[in-house]
């Protein structure tokens, strides 16, 4: 009894086995798991997952723009040209998106307009701070985690505390900040 091994057939067989193993590894890595068991991706679930990824990317962009507005209104006085450029960039970047982020996008655009008007002298600082805080609250609701708020004049603080300012602030201000929490 003779066994004839064709080298070409052996290589094709090994390549097919490698392809199946590769597909299994990739499939295991990308298959969603719910409650410890794999979930079959129906077209509806696939579309929902794609929308969730898109909304997540929009939330990241909203957070970045919200942080830029936070820093702009915290500067006393803000640069009017930089504020206007920031407002235009935010308006251009937030015109379109998913329905899940529509209210946060609208609040962010309104806050950007308020900061630009404040920087130009057409609006009070308090109104700009309130607009930015409202936008940050909407973004926070989307993400579900705490974000830095700018203290308002109604809370008895006239200094905008930033998260990075804690390293060098005076002990008196640090104690006041802790008491307000």
Backbone as a chain_set.jsonl record, in Angstrom:
{"seq": "XXXXXXXXXXXXXXXXXXXXXXXXXXXXXXXXXXXXXXXXXXXXXXXXXXXXXXXXXXXXXXXXXXXXXXXXXXXXXXXXXXXXXXXXXXXXXXXXXXXXXXXXXXXXXXXXXXXXXXXXXXXXXXXXXXXXXXXXXXXXXXXXXXXXXXXXXXXXXXXXXXXXXXXXXXXXXXXXXXXXX", "coords": {"N": [[0.836, -1.151, 0.0], [0.644, 2.091, -0.938], [1.158, 5.492, -0.141], [0.467, 8.423, -1.59], [1.526, 11.644, -1.48], [0.708, 14.713, -2.513], [2.383, 17.661, -2.807], [1.235, 20.11, -3.373], [-1.515, 19.736, -2.776], [-1.286, 19.243, -0.065], [-0.348, 21.72, 0.911], [-2.51, 23.38, 0.199], [-4.532, 22.238, 1.778], [-3.504, 22.733, 4.363], [-3.559, 25.528, 4.321], [-6.323, 25.97, 4.157], [-7.151, 24.944, 6.636], [-5.799, 26.732, 8.334], [-7.118, 29.107, 7.611], [-9.737, 28.608, 8.505], [-9.253, 28.416, 11.269], [-8.313, 31.008, 11.772], [-10.602, 32.552, 11.108], [-12.289, 31.612, 13.121], [-11.013, 32.572, 15.439], [-11.111, 35.363, 15.028], [-13.896, 35.69, 14.861], [-14.673, 34.931, 17.447], [-13.506, 36.971, 18.893], [-14.9, 39.279, 18.092], [-17.575, 38.788, 18.54], [-20.483, 39.754, 20.2], [-21.171, 39.52, 23.715], [-23.653, 38.68, 25.948], [-24.715, 38.492, 29.187], [-23.0, 36.352, 29.698], [-23.233, 34.609, 27.531], [-22.849, 34.113, 23.994], [-24.247, 36.408, 21.606], [-26.436, 36.307, 18.92], [-26.025, 38.19, 16.053], [-28.477, 39.882, 14.693], [-29.876, 41.621, 11.841], [-31.127, 43.905, 12.912], [-29.965, 44.167, 15.457], [-27.347, 44.554, 14.664], [-27.513, 47.014, 13.36], [-28.329, 48.59, 15.536], [-26.079, 48.378, 17.174], [-24.214, 49.657, 15.548], [-25.297, 52.252, 15.529], [-25.025, 52.85, 18.241], [-22.23, 52.883, 18.493], [-21.69, 55.077, 16.84], [-23.044, 57.13, 18.222], [-21.554, 57.074, 20.572], [-19.069, 58.009, 19.654], [-19.849, 60.589, 18.962], [-20.473, 61.596, 21.476], [-17.976, 61.686, 22.676], [-16.81, 63.684, 21.107], [-18.537, 65.784, 21.792], [-17.895, 66.049, 24.512], [-15.236, 66.92, 24.326], [-15.556, 69.394, 23.01], [-17.182, 70.639, 24.906], [-15.396, 70.783, 27.049], [-13.548, 72.581, 25.95], [-15.137, 74.886, 25.762], [-15.62, 75.242, 28.469], [-13.053, 75.883, 29.401], [-12.693, 78.242, 27.974], [-14.66, 80.041, 28.932], [-13.852, 80.176, 31.529], [-11.552, 81.634, 31.464], [-10.638, 84.868, 32.291], [-10.552, 88.01, 31.203], [-12.074, 86.333, 28.403], [-10.536, 85.719, 25.203], [-11.833, 87.431, 22.539], [-11.677, 86.88, 19.789], [-10.697, 84.254, 19.71], [-12.81, 83.025, 21.045], [-14.911, 83.413, 19.24], [-13.963, 81.966, 17.025], [-13.89, 79.421, 18.173], [-16.635, 79.062, 18.682], [-17.628, 79.026, 16.053], [-16.326, 76.737, 15.086], [-17.441, 74.772, 16.737], [-20.153, 75.015, 16.037], [-20.047, 74.262, 13.32], [-19.097, 71.647, 13.559], [-21.056, 70.35, 15.031], [-23.469, 70.283, 13.703], [-24.728, 68.094, 12.493], [-25.813, 64.785, 13.373], [-26.617, 61.945, 15.477], [-29.952, 61.175, 16.629], [-29.969, 60.682, 19.312], [-28.128, 62.357, 20.511], [-29.043, 64.887, 20.032], [-30.239, 66.907, 21.701], [-28.147, 67.559, 23.436], [-26.249, 68.443, 21.598], [-27.546, 70.724, 20.598], [-27.693, 72.272, 22.936], [-24.975, 72.659, 23.384], [-24.21, 74.154, 21.136], [-25.73, 76.445, 21.615], [-24.509, 77.255, 24.001], [-21.943, 77.799, 23.056], [-22.478, 79.994, 21.428], [-23.321, 81.764, 23.411], [-20.968, 82.078, 24.926], [-19.331, 83.277, 23.008], [-20.717, 85.66, 22.623], [-20.472, 86.712, 25.204], [-17.687, 87.05, 25.32], [-17.437, 89.014, 23.428], [-18.645, 91.091, 24.691], [-21.377, 91.329, 24.727], [-23.003, 89.949, 26.457], [-23.636, 88.893, 29.804], [-21.231, 87.53, 32.129], [-22.231, 85.667, 33.884], [-24.521, 84.662, 32.572], [-23.306, 83.368, 30.422], [-21.839, 81.43, 31.795], [-23.926, 79.945, 32.918], [-25.108, 78.931, 30.584], [-23.034, 77.294, 29.611], [-22.837, 75.492, 31.741], [-25.375, 74.287, 31.564], [-25.135, 72.987, 29.095], [-23.036, 71.214, 29.708], [-24.315, 69.64, 31.601], [-26.221, 68.341, 30.007], [-24.531, 66.836, 28.375], [-23.321, 65.301, 30.32], [-25.501, 63.786, 31.132], [-25.778, 62.139, 28.935], [-23.411, 60.648, 28.98], [-23.29, 59.77, 31.592], [-21.611, 60.25, 33.748], [-19.751, 62.21, 36.137], [-19.03, 65.609, 35.449], [-16.904, 68.503, 35.268], [-18.192, 71.441, 36.645], [-18.767, 74.919, 36.235], [-18.557, 77.214, 38.804], [-21.321, 79.252, 39.712], [-22.267, 82.742, 40.049], [-24.42, 82.916, 41.735], [-23.98, 80.982, 43.598], [-22.264, 82.112, 45.31], [-19.601, 82.229, 44.666], [-17.029, 83.677, 42.89], [-14.977, 82.893, 41.407], [-13.715, 80.889, 38.912], [-13.339, 77.598, 39.315], [-11.093, 75.271, 38.229], [-10.377, 71.914, 37.276], [-7.651, 71.412, 37.08], [-6.543, 73.472, 38.46], [-6.316, 72.956, 41.118], [-3.81, 72.176, 42.001], [-2.152, 74.357, 42.662], [-3.636, 76.13, 44.202], [-4.667, 78.379, 46.817], [-4.725, 77.582, 50.351], [-6.944, 78.59, 51.69], [-8.826, 78.91, 49.625], [-9.025, 76.262, 48.837], [-10.172, 75.089, 51.124], [-12.62, 76.42, 51.132], [-13.679, 75.476, 48.76], [-13.965, 72.747, 49.372], [-15.87, 72.966, 51.387], [-18.094, 73.776, 49.977], [-18.88, 71.574, 48.595]], "CA": [[0.0, 0.0, 0.0], [1.421, 3.313, -1.071], [0.467, 6.763, 0.099], [1.038, 9.488, -2.402], [1.227, 12.986, -0.992], [0.994, 15.781, -3.441], [2.765, 18.832, -2.023], [0.26, 21.177, -3.641], [-2.717, 19.437, -2.008], [-0.939, 19.392, 1.348], [-0.286, 23.155, 1.201], [-3.885, 23.894, 0.133], [-5.231, 21.741, 2.97], [-2.991, 23.473, 5.526], [-4.062, 26.898, 4.198], [-7.748, 25.936, 4.49], [-7.251, 24.777, 8.089], [-5.377, 28.006, 8.923], [-8.18, 30.073, 7.359], [-10.838, 28.294, 9.413], [-8.818, 28.789, 12.617], [-8.269, 32.468, 11.804], [-11.989, 33.024, 11.164], [-12.82, 31.289, 14.448], [-10.42, 33.488, 16.408], [-11.688, 36.691, 14.78], [-15.309, 35.623, 15.24], [-14.776, 34.91, 18.913], [-13.096, 38.279, 19.404], [-15.854, 40.349, 17.777], [-18.945, 38.4, 18.867], [-20.93, 40.352, 21.458], [-21.555, 38.578, 24.751], [-24.623, 39.227, 26.895], [-24.981, 37.587, 30.296], [-22.142, 35.191, 29.633], [-23.401, 33.778, 26.336], [-22.776, 34.892, 22.756], [-25.508, 36.896, 21.056], [-26.485, 36.279, 17.46], [-26.27, 39.528, 15.532], [-29.496, 40.028, 13.654], [-29.684, 42.927, 11.199], [-31.569, 44.973, 13.816], [-28.933, 44.333, 16.484], [-26.173, 45.09, 13.985], [-27.782, 48.444, 13.164], [-28.325, 49.222, 16.858], [-24.689, 48.457, 17.618], [-23.568, 50.702, 14.754], [-25.774, 53.542, 16.034], [-24.427, 53.059, 19.558], [-20.84, 53.296, 18.263], [-21.721, 56.437, 16.291], [-23.412, 58.03, 19.315], [-20.404, 57.135, 21.474], [-18.08, 58.914, 19.057], [-20.384, 61.948, 19.072], [-20.366, 62.007, 22.876], [-16.567, 62.038, 22.891], [-16.631, 64.991, 20.471], [-19.264, 66.742, 22.625], [-17.107, 66.271, 25.725], [-14.07, 67.729, 23.973], [-16.028, 70.75, 22.759], [-17.623, 71.166, 26.192], [-14.189, 71.14, 27.795], [-12.985, 73.797, 25.351], [-15.991, 75.99, 26.203], [-15.36, 75.392, 29.901], [-11.793, 76.615, 29.537], [-12.831, 79.578, 27.398], [-15.434, 80.915, 29.816], [-13.108, 80.301, 32.773], [-10.554, 82.683, 31.271], [-11.277, 86.148, 32.577], [-11.588, 87.91, 30.182], [-11.692, 85.467, 27.281], [-10.167, 86.364, 23.947], [-13.038, 87.486, 21.713], [-11.433, 86.225, 18.5], [-10.644, 82.819, 19.965], [-14.165, 82.579, 21.392], [-15.698, 83.372, 18.005], [-13.478, 80.831, 16.235], [-14.361, 78.212, 18.847], [-18.075, 78.945, 18.444], [-17.82, 78.608, 14.657], [-15.894, 75.34, 14.964], [-18.444, 73.934, 17.394], [-21.362, 75.021, 15.22], [-19.806, 73.464, 12.112], [-18.908, 70.243, 13.901], [-22.2, 69.765, 15.729], [-24.712, 70.47, 12.932], [-25.378, 66.822, 12.19], [-25.505, 63.708, 14.297], [-27.72, 61.037, 15.774], [-31.04, 61.743, 17.404], [-29.673, 60.492, 20.733], [-27.312, 63.46, 21.011], [-29.565, 66.139, 19.479], [-30.427, 67.952, 22.71], [-26.83, 67.97, 23.92], [-25.622, 69.233, 20.538], [-28.208, 72.031, 20.56], [-27.266, 73.011, 24.127], [-23.577, 73.032, 23.203], [-24.175, 75.247, 20.159], [-26.231, 77.631, 22.321], [-23.477, 77.675, 24.935], [-20.859, 78.403, 22.281], [-22.932, 81.329, 21.041], [-23.328, 82.593, 24.616], [-19.578, 82.403, 25.27], [-18.847, 84.235, 22.009], [-21.355, 86.946, 22.938], [-19.837, 87.206, 26.427], [-16.338, 87.507, 24.988], [-17.582, 90.252, 22.67], [-19.232, 92.125, 25.533], [-22.82, 91.42, 24.528], [-23.718, 89.095, 27.397], [-22.958, 88.848, 31.093], [-20.46, 86.311, 32.386], [-23.124, 84.733, 34.561], [-25.357, 84.007, 31.559], [-22.44, 82.453, 29.665], [-21.535, 80.297, 32.681], [-25.135, 79.124, 33.012], [-25.273, 78.218, 29.315], [-22.033, 76.23, 29.554], [-23.242, 74.477, 32.717], [-26.517, 73.547, 31.014], [-24.615, 72.086, 28.055], [-22.278, 70.153, 30.372], [-25.284, 68.733, 32.22], [-26.789, 67.494, 28.947], [-23.498, 65.878, 27.974], [-23.177, 64.397, 31.461], [-26.627, 62.851, 31.099], [-25.498, 61.152, 27.89], [-22.302, 59.802, 29.373], [-23.609, 59.168, 32.871], [-20.551, 60.428, 34.735], [-19.616, 63.587, 36.589], [-18.171, 66.512, 34.697], [-16.636, 69.731, 36.004], [-19.099, 72.561, 36.436], [-18.212, 76.209, 36.585], [-19.391, 77.8, 39.856], [-22.051, 80.447, 39.306], [-22.262, 83.818, 41.023], [-25.481, 82.658, 42.691], [-23.459, 80.096, 44.625], [-21.381, 82.889, 46.163], [-18.21, 82.107, 44.247], [-16.784, 84.459, 41.682], [-13.766, 82.347, 40.809], [-13.979, 79.643, 38.19], [-12.413, 76.558, 39.741], [-10.837, 74.265, 37.211], [-9.842, 70.703, 37.877], [-6.192, 71.466, 37.118], [-6.1, 74.581, 39.3], [-6.177, 72.489, 42.481], [-2.426, 71.934, 42.379], [-1.491, 75.519, 43.215], [-4.541, 77.102, 44.803], [-4.421, 78.685, 48.215], [-5.426, 76.729, 51.316], [-8.24, 79.218, 51.969], [-9.723, 78.574, 48.519], [-9.244, 74.822, 48.869], [-11.126, 74.84, 52.206], [-13.921, 76.922, 50.658], [-14.133, 74.554, 47.727], [-14.413, 71.531, 50.046], [-17.083, 73.278, 52.137], [-19.203, 73.935, 49.033], [-19.269, 70.27, 48.037]], "C": [[0.897, 1.234, 0.0], [0.545, 4.527, -0.789], [1.2, 7.82, -0.701], [0.586, 10.838, -1.842], [1.672, 13.997, -2.033], [1.276, 17.031, -2.604], [1.766, 19.972, -2.194], [-1.01, 20.955, -2.831], [-2.464, 19.602, -0.511], [-0.906, 20.867, 1.754], [-1.686, 23.76, 1.174], [-4.697, 23.443, 1.35], [-4.801, 22.493, 4.224], [-3.495, 24.919, 5.507], [-5.54, 26.96, 4.565], [-7.945, 25.794, 5.996], [-6.856, 26.075, 8.796], [-6.451, 29.081, 8.757], [-9.362, 29.85, 8.301], [-10.479, 28.692, 10.843], [-8.789, 30.316, 12.766], [-9.672, 33.058, 11.9], [-12.615, 32.745, 12.531], [-12.285, 32.247, 15.505], [-11.005, 34.894, 16.25], [-13.156, 36.715, 15.198], [-15.505, 35.636, 16.737], [-14.449, 36.273, 19.497], [-14.161, 39.351, 19.18], [-17.299, 39.997, 18.102], [-19.357, 39.028, 20.192], [-21.418, 39.279, 22.422], [-22.505, 39.291, 25.705], [-24.927, 38.152, 27.932], [-24.211, 36.276, 30.167], [-22.303, 34.305, 28.417], [-23.358, 34.657, 25.095], [-24.163, 35.243, 22.235], [-25.407, 36.857, 19.534], [-26.824, 37.679, 16.969], [-27.28, 39.469, 14.393], [-29.26, 41.374, 12.98], [-30.101, 44.098, 12.104], [-30.515, 45.243, 14.892], [-27.658, 44.934, 15.878], [-26.335, 46.597, 13.798], [-27.764, 49.185, 14.491], [-26.904, 49.374, 17.381], [-23.938, 49.545, 16.852], [-24.002, 52.088, 15.231], [-25.178, 53.862, 17.398], [-22.97, 53.495, 19.425], [-20.782, 54.729, 17.749], [-22.062, 57.447, 17.384], [-22.266, 58.162, 20.314], [-19.323, 58.068, 20.952], [-18.55, 60.36, 19.139], [-20.262, 62.463, 20.502], [-18.937, 62.407, 23.203], [-16.287, 63.416, 22.304], [-17.335, 66.086, 21.274], [-18.471, 67.066, 23.891], [-15.891, 67.146, 25.439], [-14.475, 69.179, 23.742], [-16.525, 71.409, 24.044], [-16.447, 71.578, 27.062], [-13.532, 72.41, 27.264], [-13.809, 75.022, 25.746], [-15.768, 76.294, 27.675], [-14.095, 76.218, 30.116], [-11.918, 78.043, 29.029], [-13.572, 80.513, 28.347], [-14.731, 81.088, 31.164], [-12.024, 81.369, 32.671], [-11.242, 84.035, 31.473], [-10.345, 87.272, 32.206], [-11.135, 86.989, 29.052], [-11.348, 86.294, 26.046], [-11.358, 86.291, 23.002], [-12.847, 86.762, 20.381], [-11.396, 84.708, 18.681], [-12.025, 82.264, 20.305], [-15.032, 82.464, 20.143], [-15.265, 82.203, 17.125], [-13.935, 79.507, 16.844], [-15.847, 78.002, 18.601], [-18.357, 78.494, 17.012], [-17.427, 77.153, 14.455], [-16.92, 74.397, 15.588], [-19.713, 73.878, 16.557], [-21.181, 74.152, 13.979], [-19.706, 71.978, 12.433], [-20.122, 69.568, 14.496], [-23.518, 69.927, 14.973], [-25.454, 69.172, 12.685], [-24.96, 65.781, 13.219], [-26.728, 62.844, 14.526], [-28.775, 61.755, 16.603], [-30.772, 61.647, 18.9], [-28.902, 61.669, 21.319], [-27.842, 64.826, 20.596], [-29.703, 67.231, 20.532], [-29.101, 68.448, 23.257], [-26.11, 68.808, 22.872], [-26.222, 70.631, 20.478], [-27.777, 72.885, 21.763], [-25.818, 73.48, 23.989], [-23.439, 74.176, 22.208], [-24.671, 76.537, 20.807], [-25.192, 78.163, 23.303], [-22.312, 78.335, 24.21], [-21.226, 79.813, 21.839], [-22.92, 82.266, 22.243], [-21.915, 83.003, 25.015], [-19.012, 83.415, 24.282], [-19.449, 85.622, 22.27], [-20.763, 87.544, 24.208], [-18.446, 87.764, 26.126], [-16.375, 88.811, 24.21], [-18.228, 91.373, 23.464], [-20.734, 92.237, 25.429], [-23.643, 90.612, 25.507], [-22.94, 89.074, 28.712], [-22.22, 87.517, 31.253], [-21.346, 85.239, 33.004], [-23.99, 83.973, 33.551], [-24.543, 83.015, 30.735], [-22.11, 81.225, 30.503], [-22.742, 79.372, 32.781], [-25.373, 78.33, 31.732], [-24.286, 77.058, 29.202], [-22.397, 75.116, 30.533], [-24.418, 73.651, 32.219], [-26.058, 72.561, 29.941], [-23.845, 70.927, 28.683], [-23.211, 69.162, 31.061], [-25.916, 67.812, 31.187], [-25.79, 66.439, 28.498], [-23.294, 64.846, 29.081], [-24.3, 63.373, 31.465], [-26.408, 61.777, 30.03], [-24.441, 60.157, 28.338], [-22.577, 59.089, 30.694], [-22.489, 59.262, 33.886], [-20.398, 61.913, 35.032], [-18.662, 64.361, 35.68], [-17.96, 67.767, 35.539], [-17.65, 70.797, 35.627], [-18.373, 73.831, 36.824], [-19.108, 76.793, 37.668], [-20.059, 79.072, 39.359], [-21.975, 81.49, 40.394], [-23.332, 83.61, 42.086], [-24.999, 81.771, 43.828], [-22.441, 80.811, 45.513], [-19.918, 82.781, 45.799], [-18.038, 82.858, 42.939], [-15.53, 84.001, 40.963], [-14.131, 81.041, 40.125], [-12.925, 78.627, 38.594], [-12.288, 75.536, 38.631], [-10.206, 73.057, 37.882], [-8.324, 70.731, 37.985], [-5.681, 72.561, 38.041], [-5.86, 74.148, 40.729], [-4.743, 72.323, 42.925], [-1.79, 73.14, 43.055], [-2.414, 76.491, 43.911], [-4.265, 77.258, 46.293], [-5.231, 77.787, 49.125], [-6.816, 77.277, 51.635], [-9.251, 78.862, 50.886], [-10.037, 77.082, 48.5], [-10.266, 74.461, 49.947], [-12.533, 75.284, 51.795], [-14.528, 75.99, 49.622], [-14.671, 73.261, 48.356], [-15.712, 71.78, 50.8], [-18.291, 73.373, 51.222], [-19.675, 72.615, 48.457], [-20.245, 69.633, 48.91]], "O": [[1.787, 1.382, 0.838], [-0.632, 4.575, -1.146], [2.39, 8.07, -0.507], [-0.61, 11.116, -1.754], [2.85, 14.106, -2.374], [0.453, 17.404, -1.768], [1.493, 20.712, -1.248], [-1.534, 21.906, -2.25], [-3.343, 20.054, 0.222], [-1.387, 21.221, 2.83], [-2.02, 24.571, 2.038], [-5.478, 24.228, 1.888], [-5.637, 22.851, 5.054], [-3.821, 25.474, 6.555], [-5.969, 27.91, 5.221], [-8.812, 26.452, 6.571], [-7.512, 26.476, 9.757], [-6.669, 29.881, 9.667], [-9.922, 30.809, 8.833], [-11.316, 29.247, 11.556], [-9.206, 30.843, 13.798], [-9.905, 33.971, 12.692], [-13.388, 33.559, 13.037], [-13.035, 32.687, 16.377], [-11.354, 35.536, 17.24], [-13.602, 37.674, 15.828], [-16.417, 36.292, 17.239], [-15.051, 36.685, 20.489], [-14.305, 40.249, 20.01], [-18.176, 40.848, 17.95], [-18.667, 38.862, 21.197], [-21.997, 38.271, 22.017], [-22.199, 40.372, 26.208], [-25.344, 37.045, 27.593], [-24.732, 35.21, 30.497], [-21.569, 33.327, 28.279], [-23.781, 35.812, 25.134], [-25.119, 34.485, 22.398], [-24.426, 37.311, 18.946], [-27.799, 38.282, 17.419], [-26.962, 39.057, 13.277], [-28.508, 42.194, 13.506], [-29.486, 45.163, 12.057], [-30.209, 46.395, 15.2], [-26.977, 45.733, 16.521], [-25.404, 47.363, 14.048], [-27.24, 50.296, 14.568], [-26.568, 50.401, 17.97], [-23.125, 50.268, 17.428], [-23.179, 52.998, 15.327], [-24.861, 55.017, 17.682], [-22.518, 54.376, 20.156], [-19.926, 55.507, 18.169], [-21.438, 58.505, 17.465], [-22.031, 59.247, 20.845], [-18.73, 58.829, 21.716], [-17.742, 61.262, 19.36], [-19.977, 63.641, 20.714], [-18.716, 63.372, 23.934], [-15.606, 64.229, 22.928], [-16.802, 67.185, 21.426], [-18.387, 68.226, 24.294], [-15.558, 68.022, 26.237], [-13.81, 70.094, 24.228], [-16.313, 72.604, 24.25], [-16.498, 72.607, 27.736], [-13.021, 73.22, 28.038], [-13.248, 76.079, 26.034], [-15.73, 77.455, 28.081], [-14.083, 77.146, 30.925], [-11.314, 78.957, 29.591], [-13.155, 81.654, 28.544], [-14.995, 82.061, 31.87], [-11.623, 81.945, 33.682], [-12.295, 84.302, 30.895], [-9.359, 87.457, 32.919], [-9.939, 86.881, 28.779], [-11.816, 87.42, 25.88], [-11.84, 85.2, 22.698], [-13.767, 86.101, 19.9], [-11.992, 83.969, 17.899], [-12.366, 81.154, 19.896], [-15.805, 81.516, 20.009], [-16.108, 81.521, 16.543], [-14.32, 78.585, 16.125], [-16.275, 76.879, 18.337], [-19.238, 77.663, 16.789], [-18.105, 76.416, 13.74], [-17.228, 73.346, 15.025], [-20.292, 72.806, 16.384], [-22.077, 73.385, 13.627], [-20.18, 71.142, 11.663], [-20.22, 68.341, 14.473], [-24.584, 69.726, 15.555], [-26.685, 69.155, 12.669], [-23.906, 65.881, 13.846], [-27.747, 62.994, 13.852], [-28.518, 62.802, 17.197], [-31.294, 62.449, 19.674], [-29.019, 61.946, 22.513], [-27.157, 65.831, 20.79], [-29.322, 68.374, 20.28], [-28.949, 69.642, 23.516], [-25.433, 69.778, 23.213], [-25.496, 71.614, 20.325], [-27.527, 74.081, 21.619], [-25.475, 74.578, 24.429], [-22.63, 75.08, 22.419], [-24.102, 77.604, 20.578], [-25.012, 79.375, 23.427], [-21.754, 79.32, 24.695], [-20.393, 80.719, 21.871], [-22.551, 83.434, 22.115], [-21.688, 84.15, 25.4], [-18.284, 84.323, 24.683], [-18.76, 86.635, 22.149], [-20.57, 88.758, 24.285], [-18.078, 88.829, 26.623], [-15.457, 89.626, 24.313], [-18.349, 92.492, 22.966], [-21.317, 93.162, 25.995], [-24.87, 90.588, 25.402], [-21.718, 89.223, 28.716], [-22.543, 86.522, 30.604], [-21.226, 84.055, 32.687], [-24.164, 82.761, 33.677], [-25.036, 81.941, 30.39], [-22.099, 80.106, 29.989], [-22.596, 78.151, 32.734], [-25.797, 77.176, 31.791], [-24.649, 75.97, 28.754], [-22.283, 73.936, 30.204], [-24.455, 72.439, 32.431], [-26.539, 71.43, 29.887], [-23.98, 69.784, 28.245], [-22.922, 67.966, 31.097], [-26.126, 66.63, 31.458], [-26.155, 65.286, 28.268], [-23.117, 63.659, 28.807], [-24.066, 62.205, 31.773], [-26.814, 60.629, 30.212], [-24.569, 58.956, 28.099], [-22.155, 57.95, 30.895], [-22.415, 58.439, 34.798], [-20.86, 62.762, 34.27], [-17.646, 63.845, 35.216], [-18.76, 68.057, 36.429], [-17.929, 71.026, 34.45], [-17.464, 73.807, 37.654], [-20.321, 76.864, 37.472], [-19.437, 79.877, 38.665], [-21.654, 81.172, 41.539], [-23.178, 84.072, 43.217], [-25.566, 81.812, 44.92], [-21.823, 80.184, 46.373], [-19.066, 83.214, 46.575], [-18.816, 82.686, 42.001], [-15.075, 84.647, 40.019], [-14.792, 80.188, 40.717], [-11.751, 78.776, 38.255], [-13.289, 75.0, 38.156], [-9.577, 73.175, 38.933], [-7.766, 70.127, 38.901], [-4.495, 72.577, 38.373], [-5.256, 74.897, 41.496], [-4.476, 72.328, 44.127], [-0.96, 72.965, 43.947], [-1.993, 77.614, 44.192], [-3.699, 76.372, 46.934], [-6.288, 77.287, 48.74], [-7.757, 76.508, 51.828], [-10.402, 78.549, 51.189], [-11.157, 76.676, 48.191], [-11.135, 73.62, 49.716], [-13.515, 74.599, 52.081], [-15.736, 75.75, 49.612], [-15.703, 72.742, 47.931], [-16.571, 70.9, 50.852], [-19.408, 73.077, 51.647], [-20.763, 72.545, 47.885], [-20.702, 68.526, 48.621]]}, "num_chains": 1, "name": "protein.A"}
